[in-house]
Amino acid sequence: MVHSRVPASQLPHSCKRLKSKWSEFRVYQDLLFKELSDGHLVPVISFKVLIDLEAETYLQNAHLGIGKMTSMLRGLVWHHALTKVIRDLCRTCKECQMCKVSREVVFPPTLRISTSAPFELVAMDLISLPTSSTGYIGCLMIVDHYSKWVTAIPIRNKQTRTICQAIEERVFPSIPRVPVRFLTDNGPKFISHEFSALMERYNIIHIKITPKQTFE
């Protein structure tokens, strides 16, 4: 096989994109080839042939992605727009756009809570559990936002009196200071007069979350 070279100065205007790398091209039997980095020769094809080839390859190979399509065709043919056309083809395929799983993870809006010291803000809520043999139905959960200290107080009912008693007799004696603020939901036991009186007695600011608002 004989590969002849044509001086770049003799290239027609239609081949101006090839001038900067003309030393990598070869002509054999009136056909133009591109020499790859490994010495392998691949034919240079027209834009129309490129479109037809990539569309057929894409459809016949189960809608390959950009990387796999580029890897497959780069070793077979050459065109300066090969990668761009592959990218456009893959990104505009109607079936792929409708069926692909997006990598984007959507997070709900959150309101970040800032604290500067332990027990400056303590969150509280109730959880329900299967009734135990001793009659406990769940726990009163307490979490300090700054230190992440957490405690669970077992309860036999969800009455406000039970909640207040657990706070005074179990929570407060186990922590070094009375919390500055308490964060709860808008449950009946937390908006009752008895619970409000407890907060007022210990000079605690009671904060209630907005319904459907996420905090972190």
PASEBA-1860 file (N, C-alpha, C; in nm, 3 decimals):
! residues 216
1> MVHSRVPA> 0.085/-0.119/0.000/0.000/0.000/0.000/0.089/0.124/0.000 ~ 0.061/0.218/-0.086/0.140/0.340/-0.097/0.055/0.458/-0.052 ~ 0.109/0.539/0.038/0.039/0.657/0.088/0.111/0.780/0.037 ~ 0.045/0.859/-0.041/0.107/0.980/-0.093/0.065/1.100/-0.011 ~ 0.147/1.202/-0.009/0.118/1.323/0.067/0.098/1.440/-0.028 ~ 0.005/1.526/0.002/-0.022/1.645/-0.076/0.014/1.765/0.010 ~ 0.092/1.860/-0.041/0.128/1.978/0.038/0.004/2.052/0.086 ~ 0.008/2.103/0.211/-0.107/2.173/0.267/-0.143/2.296/0.186
9> SQLPHSCK> -0.046/2.355/0.121/-0.072/2.476/0.042/-0.159/2.447/-0.080 ~ -0.165/2.319/-0.122/-0.243/2.283/-0.239/-0.385/2.236/-0.205 ~ -0.418/2.239/-0.076/-0.552/2.195/-0.037/-0.656/2.297/-0.081 ~ -0.772/2.251/-0.127/-0.880/2.343/-0.163/-0.938/2.410/-0.040 ~ -1.013/2.518/-0.063/-1.072/2.594/0.048/-1.164/2.507/0.134 ~ -1.231/2.411/0.074/-1.323/2.323/0.146/-1.251/2.236/0.250 ~ -1.119/2.225/0.237/-1.041/2.142/0.330/-0.960/2.226/0.428 ~ -0.998/2.350/0.449/-0.919/2.439/0.534/-0.912/2.390/0.679
17> RLKSKWSE> -1.014/2.316/0.723/-1.013/2.264/0.860/-0.904/2.159/0.879 ~ -0.852/2.104/0.768/-0.753/1.996/0.778/-0.610/2.047/0.775 ~ -0.589/2.174/0.743/-0.454/2.223/0.721/-0.364/2.212/0.844 ~ -0.420/2.241/0.962/-0.336/2.242/1.083/-0.283/2.103/1.117 ~ -0.353/1.996/1.076/-0.309/1.861/1.104/-0.289/1.780/0.976 ~ -0.254/1.851/0.869/-0.246/1.783/0.741/-0.138/1.675/0.739 ~ -0.036/1.688/0.823/0.070/1.586/0.826/0.018/1.451/0.874 ~ -0.102/1.449/0.935/-0.158/1.325/0.986/-0.250/1.258/0.884
25> FRVYQDLL> -0.264/1.320/0.766/-0.354/1.264/0.667/-0.275/1.197/0.555 ~ -0.338/1.097/0.493/-0.278/1.022/0.383/-0.381/1.008/0.272 ~ -0.333/1.000/0.149/-0.421/0.978/0.034/-0.383/0.845/-0.029 ~ -0.480/0.760/-0.046/-0.457/0.630/-0.110/-0.573/0.601/-0.204 ~ -0.538/0.576/-0.331/-0.637/0.547/-0.434/-0.749/0.651/-0.433 ~ -0.708/0.777/-0.427/-0.800/0.891/-0.430/-0.893/0.899/-0.309 ~ -0.859/0.828/-0.203/-0.937/0.834/-0.079/-0.851/0.897/0.030 ~ -0.914/0.977/0.115/-0.842/1.047/0.221/-0.856/0.970/0.352
33> FKELSDGH> -0.740/0.949/0.418/-0.737/0.876/0.545/-0.673/0.964/0.653 ~ -0.711/0.937/0.776/-0.653/1.005/0.892/-0.571/0.903/0.971 ~ -0.447/0.939/1.002/-0.360/0.851/1.080/-0.380/0.878/1.229 ~ -0.418/0.774/1.302/-0.441/0.789/1.445/-0.309/0.780/1.521 ~ -0.316/0.804/1.650/-0.194/0.805/1.733/-0.124/0.670/1.736 ~ -0.200/0.561/1.715/-0.139/0.428/1.715/-0.093/0.385/1.576 ~ -0.100/0.476/1.477/-0.057/0.444/1.341/-0.167/0.387/1.254 ~ -0.282/0.360/1.314/-0.394/0.304/1.238/-0.457/0.411/1.151
41> LVPVISFK> -0.496/0.374/1.026/-0.558/0.467/0.933/-0.709/0.446/0.928 ~ -0.782/0.557/0.935/-0.929/0.550/0.923/-0.972/0.648/0.815 ~ -1.077/0.615/0.740/-1.121/0.703/0.631/-1.183/0.832/0.683 ~ -1.161/0.940/0.610/-1.226/1.068/0.639/-1.358/1.069/0.563 ~ -1.466/1.095/0.633/-1.599/1.087/0.571/-1.663/1.226/0.567 ~ -1.764/1.240/0.481/-1.836/1.366/0.469/-1.933/1.381/0.585 ~ -1.984/1.502/0.601/-2.077/1.529/0.710/-2.206/1.449/0.694 ~ -2.254/1.436/0.570/-2.377/1.361/0.547/-2.359/1.214/0.584
49> VLIDLEAE> -2.246/1.157/0.544/-2.219/1.017/0.579/-2.205/1.003/0.730 ~ -2.144/1.103/0.793/-2.129/1.100/0.939/-2.265/1.096/1.007 ~ -2.357/1.179/0.963/-2.491/1.182/1.023/-2.560/1.048/1.008 ~ -2.557/0.994/0.886/-2.623/0.865/0.862/-2.560/0.753/0.944 ~ -2.427/0.753/0.950/-2.356/0.647/1.023/-2.386/0.653/1.172 ~ -2.382/0.771/1.230/-2.404/0.783/1.373/-2.548/0.753/1.410 ~ -2.642/0.796/1.328/-2.782/0.768/1.356/-2.810/0.618/1.351 ~ -2.755/0.550/1.250/-2.775/0.406/1.238/-2.706/0.332/1.352
57> TYLQNAHL> -2.586/0.371/1.385/-2.513/0.307/1.496/-2.588/0.326/1.627 ~ -2.641/0.445/1.647/-2.712/0.477/1.770/-2.837/0.390/1.785 ~ -2.912/0.376/1.678/-3.037/0.300/1.685/-3.014/0.150/1.691 ~ -2.910/0.101/1.624/-2.884/-0.041/1.618/-2.811/-0.094/1.742 ~ -2.765/-0.005/1.827/-2.690/-0.047/1.945/-2.755/0.001/2.074 ~ -2.886/-0.003/2.077/-2.964/0.024/2.198/-2.937/0.161/2.258 ~ -2.924/0.262/2.170/-2.910/0.401/2.216/-2.790/0.418/2.310 ~ -2.672/0.395/2.255/-2.550/0.408/2.333/-2.533/0.551/2.385
65> GIGKMTSM> -2.456/0.565/2.491/-2.428/0.696/2.546/-2.317/0.765/2.469 ~ -2.285/0.888/2.510/-2.185/0.968/2.440/-2.049/0.901/2.442 ~ -2.008/0.854/2.559/-1.875/0.793/2.572/-1.858/0.668/2.488 ~ -1.957/0.577/2.491/-1.946/0.452/2.417/-1.955/0.475/2.267 ~ -2.041/0.566/2.227/-2.052/0.598/2.083/-1.921/0.656/2.031 ~ -1.863/0.747/2.105/-1.737/0.810/2.063/-1.626/0.707/2.055 ~ -1.616/0.621/2.155/-1.512/0.518/2.157/-1.528/0.421/2.040 ~ -1.650/0.389/2.004/-1.675/0.294/1.896/-1.639/0.352/1.760
73> LRGLVWHH> -1.682/0.476/1.734/-1.666/0.533/1.600/-1.531/0.598/1.577 ~ -1.465/0.642/1.684/-1.337/0.711/1.666/-1.231/0.621/1.603 ~ -1.241/0.493/1.623/-1.144/0.401/1.565/-1.185/0.349/1.428 ~ -1.299/0.397/1.375/-1.348/0.348/1.246/-1.345/0.455/1.137 ~ -1.383/0.578/1.174/-1.389/0.687/1.076/-1.339/0.815/1.143 ~ -1.321/0.919/1.059/-1.281/1.049/1.115/-1.360/1.160/1.049 ~ -1.403/1.252/1.133/-1.461/1.378/1.088/-1.442/1.476/1.203 ~ -1.412/1.601/1.172/-1.382/1.696/1.278/-1.500/1.721/1.372
81> ALTKVIRD> -1.624/1.692/1.325/-1.743/1.714/1.406/-1.798/1.585/1.466 ~ -1.720/1.479/1.464/-1.768/1.348/1.509/-1.822/1.354/1.652 ~ -1.743/1.408/1.745/-1.785/1.411/1.885/-1.903/1.504/1.907 ~ -1.905/1.618/1.840/-2.014/1.713/1.857/-2.147/1.654/1.811 ~ -2.144/1.585/1.698/-2.268/1.525/1.646/-2.316/1.415/1.740 ~ -2.224/1.336/1.792/-2.263/1.231/1.888/-2.328/1.292/2.010 ~ -2.269/1.399/2.060/-2.323/1.466/2.179/-2.463/1.520/2.152 ~ -2.481/1.583/2.037/-2.613/1.637/2.003/-2.716/1.526/1.985
89> LCRTCKEC> -2.673/1.416/1.923/-2.764/1.304/1.898/-2.812/1.243/2.030 ~ -2.719/1.219/2.120/-2.755/1.154/2.247/-2.840/1.244/2.336 ~ -2.814/1.373/2.330/-2.885/1.466/2.418/-3.021/1.508/2.367 ~ -3.049/1.479/2.241/-3.179/1.519/2.184/-3.267/1.400/2.150 ~ -3.225/1.280/2.185/-3.307/1.161/2.158/-3.431/1.166/2.248 ~ -3.548/1.166/2.189/-3.672/1.178/2.264/-3.692/1.062/2.360 ~ -3.666/0.939/2.313/-3.687/0.821/2.397/-3.593/0.822/2.517 ~ -3.468/0.860/2.494/-3.371/0.861/2.604/-3.405/0.968/2.707
97> QMCKVSRE> -3.448/1.085/2.661/-3.481/1.192/2.754/-3.603/1.157/2.839 ~ -3.694/1.077/2.783/-3.815/1.041/2.856/-3.791/0.926/2.954 ~ -3.696/0.837/2.921/-3.679/0.715/3.000/-3.559/0.715/3.093 ~ -3.463/0.803/3.068/-3.341/0.797/3.148/-3.368/0.840/3.291 ~ -3.288/0.786/3.382/-3.296/0.823/3.523/-3.201/0.939/3.546 ~ -3.255/1.051/3.591/-3.173/1.170/3.611/-3.076/1.151/3.728 ~ -2.954/1.202/3.711/-2.857/1.195/3.820/-2.880/1.305/3.923 ~ -2.963/1.401/3.889/-2.986/1.512/3.981/-3.072/1.466/4.098
105> VVFPPTLR> -3.026/1.493/4.216/-3.100/1.460/4.337/-3.171/1.585/4.386 ~ -3.302/1.576/4.394/-3.382/1.692/4.434/-3.404/1.686/4.585 ~ -3.364/1.790/4.654/-3.382/1.798/4.798/-3.494/1.898/4.830 ~ -3.574/1.869/4.932/-3.678/1.964/4.970/-3.615/2.088/5.032 ~ -3.683/2.201/5.024/-3.628/2.322/5.086/-3.613/2.303/5.236 ~ -3.502/2.346/5.291/-3.476/2.330/5.433/-3.443/2.464/5.497 ~ -3.473/2.474/5.624/-3.438/2.592/5.702/-3.331/2.550/5.801 ~ -3.208/2.596/5.778/-3.097/2.556/5.864/-3.104/2.630/5.997
113> ISTSAPFE> -3.091/2.555/6.106/-3.095/2.610/6.240/-2.953/2.627/6.291 ~ -2.920/2.744/6.338/-2.786/2.772/6.388/-2.788/2.782/6.540 ~ -2.696/2.713/6.605/-2.680/2.722/6.750/-2.532/2.740/6.782 ~ -2.502/2.801/6.895/-2.364/2.829/6.932/-2.320/2.764/7.061 ~ -2.411/2.694/7.130/-2.375/2.632/7.258/-2.468/2.515/7.285 ~ -2.423/2.419/7.368/-2.508/2.306/7.404/-2.635/2.352/7.475 ~ -2.745/2.289/7.441/-2.876/2.312/7.502/-2.926/2.455/7.483 ~ -2.877/2.518/7.379/-2.934/2.646/7.338/-3.067/2.621/7.268
121> LVAMDLIS> -3.074/2.508/7.195/-3.198/2.469/7.127/-3.212/2.317/7.135 ~ -3.324/2.275/7.188/-3.352/2.132/7.203/-3.482/2.100/7.129 ~ -3.476/1.997/7.045/-3.595/1.954/6.971/-3.660/1.837/7.043 ~ -3.791/1.830/7.032/-3.865/1.728/7.105/-3.980/1.676/7.019 ~ -4.003/1.546/7.028/-4.115/1.487/6.955/-4.149/1.353/7.017 ~ -4.260/1.296/6.975/-4.306/1.167/7.026/-4.299/1.062/6.916 ~ -4.263/0.941/6.953/-4.268/0.830/6.859/-4.353/0.719/6.918 ~ -4.427/0.651/6.834/-4.511/0.540/6.877/-4.441/0.409/6.851
129> LPTSSTGY> -4.451/0.318/6.945/-4.391/0.185/6.935/-4.495/0.081/6.976 ~ -4.474/-0.045/6.941/-4.566/-0.149/6.989/-4.571/-0.149/7.142 ~ -4.690/-0.162/7.195/-4.707/-0.158/7.340/-4.626/-0.270/7.406 ~ -4.548/-0.230/7.507/-4.463/-0.327/7.577/-4.543/-0.403/7.681 ~ -4.481/-0.506/7.738/-4.550/-0.587/7.840/-4.577/-0.506/7.966 ~ -4.503/-0.396/7.984/-4.523/-0.311/8.101/-4.611/-0.190/8.071 ~ -4.668/-0.183/7.951/-4.765/-0.080/7.919/-4.711/0.044/7.851 ~ -4.584/0.045/7.814/-4.529/0.163/7.746/-4.568/0.160/7.598
137> IGCLMIVD> -4.613/0.275/7.545/-4.663/0.281/7.407/-4.567/0.354/7.312 ~ -4.464/0.416/7.367/-4.370/0.491/7.282/-4.269/0.564/7.366 ~ -4.205/0.665/7.303/-4.101/0.740/7.371/-4.112/0.889/7.343 ~ -4.071/0.967/7.440/-4.052/1.110/7.420/-3.906/1.130/7.382 ~ -3.882/1.177/7.260/-3.745/1.192/7.208/-3.699/1.336/7.227 ~ -3.578/1.351/7.281/-3.518/1.482/7.303/-3.381/1.484/7.235 ~ -3.354/1.587/7.152/-3.226/1.599/7.081/-3.175/1.743/7.094 ~ -3.049/1.756/7.139/-2.987/1.888/7.144/-2.925/1.918/7.008
145> HYSKWVTA> -2.960/2.031/6.949/-2.914/2.063/6.814/-2.763/2.087/6.807 ~ -2.703/2.133/6.912/-2.560/2.167/6.907/-2.472/2.044/6.930 ~ -2.496/1.973/7.039/-2.410/1.858/7.074/-2.459/1.726/7.017 ~ -2.582/1.725/6.969/-2.648/1.604/6.918/-2.676/1.503/7.031 ~ -2.672/1.552/7.153/-2.710/1.467/7.267/-2.855/1.426/7.251 ~ -2.884/1.300/7.277/-3.020/1.251/7.256/-3.061/1.161/7.372 ~ -3.187/1.167/7.406/-3.240/1.077/7.508/-3.381/1.037/7.469 ~ -3.420/0.919/7.514/-3.555/0.867/7.487/-3.619/0.830/7.620
153> IPIRNKQT> -3.732/0.892/7.649/-3.804/0.867/7.773/-3.927/0.783/7.741 ~ -3.936/0.661/7.792/-4.054/0.577/7.765/-4.178/0.636/7.831 ~ -4.290/0.631/7.761/-4.417/0.687/7.813/-4.529/0.586/7.793 ~ -4.629/0.593/7.885/-4.743/0.502/7.877/-4.862/0.564/7.804 ~ -4.858/0.696/7.785/-4.963/0.764/7.711/-4.906/0.896/7.657 ~ -4.983/0.963/7.574/-4.936/1.087/7.513/-5.008/1.209/7.569 ~ -5.055/1.200/7.689/-5.122/1.313/7.752/-5.021/1.421/7.787 ~ -5.069/1.545/7.787/-4.980/1.658/7.817/-4.918/1.645/7.955
161> RTICQAIE> -4.994/1.600/8.053/-4.940/1.586/8.189/-4.824/1.488/8.192 ~ -4.837/1.380/8.117/-4.729/1.280/8.111/-4.604/1.340/8.048 ~ -4.622/1.419/7.942/-4.509/1.482/7.873/-4.438/1.581/7.967 ~ -4.514/1.664/8.032/-4.456/1.763/8.122/-4.384/1.696/8.239 ~ -4.442/1.589/8.291/-4.380/1.518/8.402/-4.248/1.455/8.359 ~ -4.244/1.400/8.236/-4.120/1.339/8.186/-4.011/1.443/8.169 ~ -4.050/1.563/8.124/-3.951/1.670/8.105/-3.893/1.714/8.238 ~ -3.981/1.738/8.336/-3.935/1.788/8.465/-3.859/1.683/8.545
169> ERVFPSIP> -3.905/1.560/8.542/-3.848/1.458/8.630/-3.739/1.374/8.564 ~ -3.736/1.367/8.431/-3.639/1.281/8.366/-3.538/1.359/8.280 ~ -3.587/1.462/8.210/-3.500/1.535/8.117/-3.414/1.639/8.190 ~ -3.478/1.729/8.259/-3.404/1.838/8.323/-3.297/1.790/8.421 ~ -3.324/1.687/8.504/-3.219/1.641/8.597/-3.098/1.578/8.527 ~ -3.114/1.540/8.400/-3.005/1.470/8.332/-2.918/1.560/8.244 ~ -2.950/1.689/8.240/-2.872/1.782/8.156/-2.813/1.893/8.243 ~ -2.702/1.952/8.199/-2.631/2.050/8.282/-2.700/2.186/8.293
177> RVPVRFLT> -2.793/2.215/8.205/-2.861/2.345/8.208/-3.000/2.332/8.148 ~ -3.087/2.421/8.186/-3.221/2.425/8.127/-3.209/2.482/7.986 ~ -3.269/2.417/7.888/-3.258/2.468/7.750/-3.312/2.610/7.736 ~ -3.251/2.683/7.645/-3.297/2.819/7.617/-3.424/2.815/7.533 ~ -3.426/2.724/7.434/-3.540/2.714/7.345/-3.579/2.567/7.326 ~ -3.709/2.545/7.312/-3.762/2.413/7.282/-3.828/2.420/7.143 ~ -3.798/2.324/7.059/-3.857/2.316/6.925/-3.947/2.194/6.918 ~ -4.074/2.217/6.887/-4.170/2.107/6.874/-4.258/2.129/6.752
185> DNGPKFIS> -4.341/2.028/6.724/-4.441/2.047/6.620/-4.565/2.112/6.683 ~ -4.673/2.113/6.606/-4.794/2.178/6.655/-4.895/2.078/6.710 ~ -4.844/1.966/6.764/-4.933/1.866/6.821/-5.010/1.921/6.940 ~ -5.128/1.867/6.967/-5.213/1.918/7.077/-5.142/1.922/7.212 ~ -5.056/1.822/7.239/-4.989/1.819/7.370/-4.886/1.929/7.384 ~ -4.835/1.983/7.271/-4.733/2.087/7.277/-4.791/2.229/7.268 ~ -4.917/2.240/7.236/-4.977/2.374/7.228/-5.082/2.392/7.338 ~ -5.085/2.299/7.430/-5.181/2.308/7.539/-5.139/2.412/7.642
193> HEFSALME> -5.234/2.452/7.726/-5.207/2.551/7.831/-5.107/2.496/7.932 ~ -5.118/2.368/7.964/-5.030/2.307/8.064/-4.884/2.307/8.016 ~ -4.863/2.276/7.887/-4.726/2.275/7.834/-4.671/2.418/7.827 ~ -4.755/2.512/7.787/-4.712/2.652/7.781/-4.673/2.702/7.920 ~ -4.748/2.658/8.023/-4.717/2.698/8.161/-4.582/2.643/8.204 ~ -4.551/2.520/8.160/-4.420/2.461/8.192/-4.308/2.542/8.130 ~ -4.323/2.580/8.004/-4.221/2.659/7.935/-4.202/2.794/8.006 ~ -4.314/2.853/8.048/-4.307/2.984/8.113/-4.242/2.973/8.251
201> RYNIIHIK> -4.269/2.865/8.319/-4.214/2.845/8.454/-4.062/2.835/8.452 ~ -4.008/2.775/8.347/-3.862/2.760/8.338/-3.799/2.864/8.244 ~ -3.881/2.962/8.204/-3.832/3.071/8.118/-3.771/3.017/7.988 ~ -3.839/2.920/7.928/-3.795/2.859/7.803/-3.876/2.916/7.687 ~ -3.808/2.952/7.580/-3.876/3.001/7.459/-3.924/2.880/7.379 ~ -4.054/2.876/7.354/-4.111/2.763/7.281/-4.128/2.799/7.133 ~ -4.062/2.722/7.046/-4.070/2.743/6.903/-4.147/2.628/6.841 ~ -4.246/2.660/6.759/-4.325/2.558/6.692/-4.296/2.565/6.542
209> ITPKQTFE> -4.274/2.451/6.482/-4.240/2.447/6.341/-4.362/2.480/6.256 ~ -4.336/2.534/6.138/-4.443/2.558/6.042/-4.484/2.426/5.980 ~ -4.612/2.397/5.965/-4.653/2.271/5.902/-4.586/2.248/5.768 ~ -4.537/2.125/5.746/-4.472/2.082/5.624/-4.336/2.148/5.600 ~ -4.282/2.213/5.702/-4.150/2.275/5.689/-4.044/2.178/5.738 ~ -3.936/2.162/5.660/-3.827/2.071/5.696/-3.714/2.150/5.761 ~ -3.665/2.099/5.873/-3.554/2.162/5.943/-3.434/2.069/5.944 ~ -3.315/2.127/5.953/-3.194/2.045/5.968/-3.095/2.119/6.056
END
